[in-house]
């Protein structure tokens, strides 16, 4: 609902999450993750980015494990 109809969320929705044991910080964190994921997904769609094939991911795994996603490490590859 947060992604498709955020204007329909109410305080009651938050209260339900709190009653289930979710802390206010955890709810804020979840909303931030949702927003970032939605933004990245929309950018990927807009720019035509695809999920690489399993073979390509497997071939790149050693370099990713070695250098991570740091920009400097990516530039060296």
C-alpha positions as CSV (number, residue, x, y, z in Angstrom):
1,X,0.0,0.0,0.0
2,X,2.8,2.4,0.8
3,X,4.1,2.1,-2.8
4,X,0.9,2.3,-4.7
5,X,-1.5,4.3,-2.4
6,X,0.5,6.1,0.3
7,X,-2.2,8.7,0.6
8,X,-4.5,6.0,2.0
9,X,-2.3,5.1,5.0
10,X,-3.6,6.5,8.3
11,X,-2.4,6.7,11.9
12,X,-4.5,3.5,12.5
13,X,-2.2,1.6,10.1
14,X,0.8,2.6,12.2
15,X,-1.0,1.7,15.4
16,X,-1.6,-1.8,14.0
17,X,2.1,-2.2,13.3
18,X,3.0,-0.9,16.8
19,X,0.5,-3.3,18.4
20,X,2.3,-6.1,16.5
21,X,5.5,-5.1,18.2
22,X,7.0,-2.9,15.6
23,X,8.9,0.1,17.1
24,X,8.4,3.6,15.7
25,X,12.1,3.6,14.4
26,X,11.5,0.2,12.7
27,X,8.4,1.6,11.0
28,X,10.3,4.6,9.8
29,X,13.2,2.4,8.6
30,X,10.7,0.2,6.7
31,X,9.1,3.2,5.1
32,X,12.6,4.5,4.0
33,X,13.6,1.1,2.6
34,X,10.3,0.9,0.7
35,X,10.8,4.4,-0.7
36,X,14.3,3.7,-1.8
37,X,13.4,0.3,-3.4
38,X,10.5,1.9,-5.2
39,X,12.8,4.7,-6.6
40,X,15.5,2.2,-7.7
41,X,12.9,0.0,-9.4
42,X,11.5,3.0,-11.3
43,X,14.9,4.1,-12.3
44,X,15.8,0.6,-13.5
45,X,12.6,0.5,-15.6
46,X,13.2,4.0,-17.0
47,X,16.8,3.3,-18.0
48,X,16.1,-0.3,-19.2
49,X,18.4,-1.9,-16.6
50,X,18.0,-5.7,-16.5
51,X,18.9,-8.3,-13.9
52,X,22.0,-10.0,-15.3
53,X,21.9,-13.7,-16.1
54,X,23.0,-16.2,-13.5
55,X,26.1,-16.9,-15.5
56,X,27.1,-13.2,-15.6
57,X,26.4,-12.8,-11.9
58,X,28.5,-15.9,-11.2
59,X,31.4,-14.6,-13.3
60,X,31.3,-11.3,-11.5
61,X,30.9,-12.7,-8.0
62,X,34.7,-13.0,-7.2
63,X,35.3,-9.4,-8.0
64,X,32.2,-8.2,-6.1
65,X,33.3,-10.2,-3.1
66,X,36.8,-8.8,-3.3
67,X,36.0,-5.2,-3.8
68,X,32.4,-4.8,-2.9
69,X,30.3,-2.0,-4.3
70,X,32.7,0.9,-3.4
71,X,33.0,3.2,-6.4
72,X,36.8,3.0,-6.3
73,X,36.7,-0.8,-6.5
74,X,34.2,-0.7,-9.3
75,X,36.4,1.7,-11.3
76,X,39.4,-0.6,-11.0
77,X,37.6,-3.5,-12.6
